[in-house]
Amino acid sequence: MKKNILVVDDSALMRRVICDIINSDDKFQATDICRDGMEAYEKLKVKRYDAVVLDVNMPRMDGLQLLERLQREHIHVTVVMASTLTTDGASVTLRALELGAVDFVTKPENIIEAKGADFKRRLLDMLAAVLDTKDQQSQWMQKKTAHTSITSIPKAPAAPRRRVTAARAGGKKIVALACSTGGPKALHSVIPALDGRMNAPVVLVQHMPKGFTKSLAERLNGISKVEVKEAEEGDVLTKGVVYIAPGGRHLEVVCGADGVHRVHLSDAPAIGGLRPCANIMYESLKKSRYDEIVCVVLTGMGADGTDGIRRLDGSKPIHVIAQDAQTCVVYGMPRAIAEAGLVDEVVPLTKVADTIIKNVGVK
């Protein structure tokens, strides 16, 4: 059965383009369209949709106002935002994620790009990944309510990996975190819950466009006990600081002759369409002088991070934490790392921060 999608945009041309894209895939159908948030609100009160593609700037009731109202009235909807590639657009989009949107796709700047293959692929991939995971979670919950033990719900498909425990009691540690689709929302649960005295720096790759990562860092910094910043070339890695890779640049950790670890930002080509790429971040840590690396993989499409952690494993003592399937927006990256047999712990999103602190300690 096709998934029913509601398209909300004040541009008739953009509504038509988005509907055509959705209807081109036999898994989806653009069931209804709305010109603004007010029309969408009236429909969402009485009708259920599998997902909503929501514009931000609209008359009468904009995207943020709609999300605020849905949240206030406990109307649960899977919302994918359509966002502009601007500084203001980044700030508004991140606010939308805080209000319940699961993630966003960037809107093309003109109708020619909107009709292009790239936007089509990104939108359909996003809808497919989010709704596939949602279906899986629904099936697991049905099994649970049918008196199936919670332990029967899949968590880590592979057998436990060989654990390297050297230097666990002390030594220099670093946390390397990767996430993609659903990541900004997940990070709002994890980063503010970290202890400001944590005994390690954090390097973080979140797949986002240029400009969005700076807004993400600023928003997280304002609500966290740790310092959060968009990484800059030459940053000295400091305990209790989170360094977010800038959109459009790879982040590597390099160790100088003085033994000090710093950030190096690379303009090397995208890997599998990704820049920043988590695999590059993880692989760079092979040459570091850290005694232990805590690798964390959260919600996201694809398998970025798996190859990098696989190459890191064996050359460094590592401890791998993966978000569980039940709390992921998209169970892709955590599934890949689990199926590769590289996971030490699988935990729900609400336990990720505590699990990190348990492994690195506090100063």
C-alpha positions as CSV (number, residue, x, y, z in Angstrom):
1,M,0.0,0.0,0.0
2,K,1.3,3.4,-0.9
3,K,2.3,5.9,1.8
4,N,0.1,9.0,2.0
5,I,2.0,12.3,1.9
6,L,0.7,15.8,2.6
7,V,2.5,18.6,0.7
8,V,2.4,22.0,2.3
9,D,3.9,25.0,0.4
10,D,2.6,28.4,-0.6
11,S,4.1,28.1,-4.1
12,A,1.7,26.4,-6.6
13,L,4.7,25.6,-8.8
14,M,6.7,24.0,-5.9
15,R,3.7,22.1,-4.8
16,R,3.3,20.6,-8.3
17,V,7.0,19.7,-8.5
18,I,7.1,18.1,-5.1
19,C,3.9,16.2,-5.8
20,D,5.3,15.0,-9.2
21,I,8.4,13.7,-7.4
22,I,6.4,11.9,-4.7
23,N,4.1,10.3,-7.2
24,S,6.9,9.2,-9.4
25,D,7.8,6.6,-6.8
26,D,5.4,3.6,-6.5
27,K,5.8,3.6,-2.7
28,F,4.3,7.0,-2.2
29,Q,1.4,9.2,-3.2
30,A,0.8,12.9,-2.7
31,T,-2.6,12.6,-1.2
32,D,-3.4,16.2,-0.4
33,I,-1.9,19.7,-0.8
34,C,-2.1,22.8,1.3
35,R,-1.1,26.4,0.7
36,D,-0.2,27.3,4.2
37,G,0.0,26.0,7.8
38,M,-3.7,26.9,8.6
39,E,-5.0,24.6,5.8
40,A,-2.6,21.9,6.9
41,Y,-3.7,22.2,10.5
42,E,-7.3,21.7,9.6
43,K,-6.5,18.6,7.6
44,L,-4.2,17.2,10.2
45,K,-6.9,17.5,12.9
46,V,-9.1,15.0,11.1
47,K,-6.9,13.0,8.7
48,R,-3.8,10.8,9.2
49,Y,-0.9,11.0,6.8
50,D,2.3,8.9,6.8
51,A,4.4,12.0,6.4
52,V,4.2,15.7,5.7
53,V,6.6,17.7,3.5
54,L,6.4,21.2,5.1
55,D,7.6,24.6,3.8
56,V,8.8,27.2,6.3
57,N,7.8,30.6,5.0
58,M,4.0,30.8,4.3
59,P,1.2,33.3,4.9
60,R,-1.4,33.1,7.7
61,M,0.4,30.2,9.5
62,D,4.1,29.4,8.7
63,G,5.8,26.1,9.2
64,L,7.1,26.9,12.7
65,Q,3.7,28.1,13.9
66,L,2.1,24.9,12.6
67,L,4.7,22.7,14.4
68,E,4.1,24.7,17.6
69,R,0.4,24.1,17.4
70,L,0.7,20.4,16.6
71,Q,3.1,20.0,19.5
72,R,0.8,21.9,21.9
73,E,-2.3,19.9,20.8
74,H,-0.4,16.6,20.9
75,I,-1.0,15.9,17.2
76,H,1.7,13.4,16.2
77,V,2.9,13.7,12.6
78,T,6.1,12.7,10.8
79,V,7.3,16.0,9.3
80,V,10.1,16.6,6.8
81,M,11.0,20.3,6.4
82,A,11.8,21.9,3.1
83,S,14.4,24.5,4.0
84,T,16.3,27.3,2.2
85,L,20.1,27.3,2.1
86,T,20.5,30.6,4.0
87,T,21.7,31.6,7.5
88,D,18.2,32.5,8.5
89,G,16.9,29.3,6.9
90,A,19.4,27.3,9.0
91,S,18.3,28.8,12.2
92,V,14.6,28.4,11.4
93,T,15.1,24.8,10.3
94,L,16.9,23.9,13.5
95,R,14.1,25.4,15.5
96,A,11.7,23.2,13.5
97,L,13.6,20.1,14.5
98,E,13.3,21.2,18.1
99,L,9.6,21.4,17.6
100,G,9.3,17.9,16.3
101,A,10.2,17.8,12.6
102,V,12.3,14.6,12.0
103,D,14.7,16.2,9.5
104,F,14.9,18.5,6.4
105,V,15.8,18.6,2.8
106,T,17.2,21.8,1.3
107,K,15.0,23.4,-1.3
108,P,16.5,24.2,-4.7
109,E,17.1,27.9,-5.4
110,N,15.2,27.8,-8.7
111,I,12.6,25.6,-10.5
112,I,15.2,24.1,-12.9
113,E,17.1,22.7,-9.9
114,A,13.8,21.7,-8.3
115,K,13.0,19.5,-11.3
116,G,16.5,18.0,-11.3
117,A,17.6,14.6,-10.3
118,D,19.5,15.6,-7.1
119,F,16.5,17.2,-5.3
120,K,14.3,14.2,-6.4
121,R,16.8,11.7,-5.0
122,R,17.3,13.5,-1.8
123,L,13.5,13.9,-1.1
124,L,12.6,10.3,-2.0
125,D,15.6,8.9,-0.1
126,M,14.6,10.9,3.0
127,L,10.9,9.8,2.9
128,A,11.9,6.1,2.2
129,A,14.4,5.9,5.0
130,V,12.2,7.7,7.6
131,L,9.1,5.7,6.8
132,D,10.8,2.3,6.5
133,T,12.3,2.8,10.0
134,K,8.9,4.0,11.3
135,D,7.3,0.8,9.9
136,Q,9.9,-1.4,11.5
137,Q,9.4,0.3,14.9
138,S,5.6,-0.2,14.6
139,Q,6.1,-3.9,13.9
140,W,8.4,-4.3,16.9
141,M,5.9,-2.5,19.2
142,Q,3.1,-4.7,17.9
143,K,5.2,-7.8,18.8
144,K,5.9,-6.3,22.2
145,T,2.2,-5.6,23.0
146,A,1.5,-9.1,21.9
147,H,3.4,-10.3,25.0
148,T,6.7,-10.7,23.2
149,S,9.6,-10.2,25.4
150,I,11.5,-6.9,24.9
151,T,14.7,-8.9,24.5
152,S,13.3,-10.4,21.3
153,I,13.2,-6.9,19.6
154,P,16.4,-6.8,17.4
155,K,19.1,-4.6,18.8
156,A,22.5,-5.7,17.5
157,P,22.3,-8.2,14.6
158,A,25.9,-9.3,14.8
159,A,27.8,-11.2,17.4
160,P,29.8,-9.1,19.9
161,R,33.1,-7.8,18.6
162,R,36.5,-8.6,20.2
163,R,36.8,-6.0,22.9
164,V,40.0,-4.1,23.4
165,T,40.2,-3.0,27.1
166,A,43.7,-1.6,27.3
167,A,44.0,1.8,29.0
168,R,40.3,1.8,30.1
169,A,41.2,2.9,33.6
170,G,43.1,6.0,32.5
171,G,45.0,7.6,29.7
172,K,43.9,10.1,27.1
173,K,40.5,9.5,25.6
174,I,38.4,11.0,22.8
175,V,34.8,10.6,21.7
176,A,34.2,10.5,17.9
177,L,30.5,10.8,17.1
178,A,28.7,10.3,13.7
179,C,25.1,10.9,12.7
180,S,23.0,11.9,9.7
181,T,19.2,11.8,9.1
182,G,17.5,12.6,12.4
183,G,20.9,13.6,13.9
184,P,20.2,17.2,14.8
185,K,17.2,16.2,16.8
186,A,19.2,13.3,18.4
187,L,22.1,15.6,19.3
188,H,19.7,17.9,21.2
189,S,19.1,14.9,23.5
190,V,22.7,13.8,23.8
191,I,25.0,16.9,23.9
192,P,23.1,18.9,26.6
193,A,23.1,15.8,28.8
194,L,26.9,15.5,28.7
195,D,28.8,16.4,31.9
196,G,30.7,19.6,31.5
197,R,33.6,18.0,33.3
198,M,33.9,15.1,30.9
199,N,37.4,13.8,30.6
200,A,37.6,13.9,26.8
201,P,37.0,16.1,23.8
202,V,34.3,15.2,21.3
203,V,34.7,15.4,17.5
204,L,31.4,15.1,15.6
205,V,30.4,14.6,12.0
206,Q,26.7,15.5,11.2
207,H,25.8,15.4,7.6
208,M,24.5,19.0,7.0
209,P,25.1,21.7,4.5
210,K,27.5,24.6,5.0
211,G,26.1,27.2,7.4
212,F,23.7,24.8,9.1
213,T,26.5,23.3,11.2
214,K,27.4,26.7,12.6
215,S,23.8,27.3,13.6
216,L,23.6,23.8,15.1
217,A,26.8,24.4,17.2
218,E,25.5,27.8,18.5
219,R,22.1,26.3,19.5
220,L,23.7,23.3,21.2
221,N,26.2,25.5,23.0
222,G,23.4,27.7,24.4
223,I,21.7,24.7,26.1
224,S,24.7,22.5,27.1
225,K,27.1,22.2,30.0
226,V,29.9,21.3,27.6
227,E,31.2,23.9,25.1
228,V,30.1,23.3,21.6
229,K,31.6,25.0,18.5
230,E,31.9,24.6,14.8
231,A,35.4,23.2,14.3
232,E,38.0,25.6,12.9
233,E,41.4,24.8,11.3
234,G,44.0,24.3,14.1
235,D,41.6,24.0,17.0
236,V,43.4,22.4,19.9
237,L,41.3,19.5,21.1
238,T,40.3,20.2,24.7
239,K,38.4,18.1,27.2
240,G,34.8,19.1,27.7
241,V,34.5,20.7,24.2
242,V,32.5,19.4,21.3
243,Y,33.9,20.2,17.8
244,I,31.3,19.9,15.0
245,A,32.7,19.4,11.5
246,P,31.7,22.3,9.2
247,G,29.3,21.5,6.4
248,G,31.3,21.1,3.2
249,R,34.6,20.1,4.8
250,H,36.1,16.9,6.2
251,L,37.3,16.9,9.8
252,E,40.6,15.1,10.6
253,V,42.4,14.8,13.9
254,V,46.1,15.3,13.6
255,C,48.8,15.0,16.3
256,G,51.8,17.4,16.1
257,A,55.4,16.7,17.1
258,D,54.5,18.4,20.4
259,G,52.0,15.6,21.1
260,V,49.1,18.1,20.9
261,H,46.0,17.0,18.9
262,R,44.4,19.6,16.6
263,V,41.6,19.8,14.1
264,H,42.5,19.7,10.4
265,L,39.8,20.7,7.9
266,S,40.1,19.2,4.4
267,D,38.6,20.2,1.1
268,A,39.2,16.8,-0.4
269,P,36.4,15.4,-2.6
270,A,33.2,14.2,-1.1
271,I,33.1,10.4,-0.3
272,G,29.9,8.8,-1.5
273,G,28.5,12.3,-1.8
274,L,29.4,13.2,1.8
275,R,31.5,16.0,3.0
276,P,32.1,15.9,5.9
277,C,32.4,12.1,5.9
278,A,32.6,10.2,9.2
279,N,34.9,7.5,7.7
280,I,37.6,10.1,7.2
281,M,37.3,11.4,10.8
282,Y,37.5,7.9,12.2
283,E,40.4,6.8,10.0
284,S,42.4,9.9,11.0
285,L,42.4,8.8,14.6
286,K,44.6,5.8,13.7
287,K,47.6,8.1,13.9
288,S,46.6,9.8,17.1
289,R,48.1,9.3,20.5
290,Y,44.9,8.8,22.3
291,D,44.9,5.7,24.5
292,E,41.2,5.0,23.8
293,I,38.6,6.1,21.3
294,V,34.9,6.0,22.1
295,C,33.1,5.8,18.8
296,V,29.4,6.7,18.9
297,V,27.0,6.1,15.9
298,L,23.6,7.7,16.0
299,T,20.6,7.7,13.6
300,G,21.2,8.2,9.9
301,M,20.8,6.9,6.4
302,G,23.5,4.7,4.8
303,A,26.6,3.3,6.4
304,D,29.0,6.2,6.9
305,G,31.3,5.5,9.8
306,T,31.4,1.7,9.5
307,D,34.5,1.5,7.2
308,G,36.4,4.1,9.3
309,I,35.7,2.3,12.6
310,R,36.6,-1.1,11.0
311,R,40.0,0.3,10.0
312,L,40.5,1.9,13.4
313,D,39.6,-1.3,15.2
314,G,42.8,-3.3,15.9
315,S,45.1,-0.2,15.6
316,K,43.6,1.5,18.7
317,P,41.7,0.4,21.7
318,I,38.1,1.5,20.9
319,H,34.7,1.2,22.4
320,V,31.7,1.4,20.1
321,I,28.3,2.7,21.2
322,A,25.3,2.5,18.7
323,Q,21.9,4.0,19.1
324,D,19.2,1.3,19.2
325,A,16.6,0.8,16.4
326,Q,13.6,1.8,18.5
327,T,14.8,5.4,19.0
328,C,16.3,6.1,15.6
329,V,14.6,8.3,13.1
330,V,16.5,6.2,10.5
331,Y,18.0,2.9,11.5
332,G,20.8,2.9,8.9
333,M,24.2,3.9,10.2
334,P,23.7,2.1,13.6
335,R,22.4,-1.0,11.8
336,A,25.5,-1.0,9.5
337,I,27.9,-0.8,12.4
338,A,26.1,-3.5,14.3
339,E,25.9,-5.9,11.3
340,A,29.6,-5.4,10.9
341,G,30.1,-6.9,14.3
342,L,31.8,-3.7,15.7
343,V,29.4,-2.7,18.4
344,D,30.1,-3.0,22.2
345,E,26.9,-1.4,23.5
346,V,23.5,-0.7,21.9
347,V,21.5,1.9,23.9
348,P,18.4,4.0,23.5
349,L,18.9,7.7,22.7
350,T,18.2,8.7,26.3
351,K,21.1,6.6,27.5
352,V,23.7,7.7,25.0
353,A,25.1,10.6,27.1
354,D,25.4,8.5,30.3
355,T,27.1,5.7,28.4
356,I,29.6,8.1,26.9
357,I,30.4,9.5,30.4
358,K,30.6,6.0,31.8
359,N,33.4,5.2,29.3
360,V,35.4,8.5,29.5
361,G,34.8,9.6,33.1
362,V,35.0,13.2,34.4
363,K,37.9,15.4,35.4
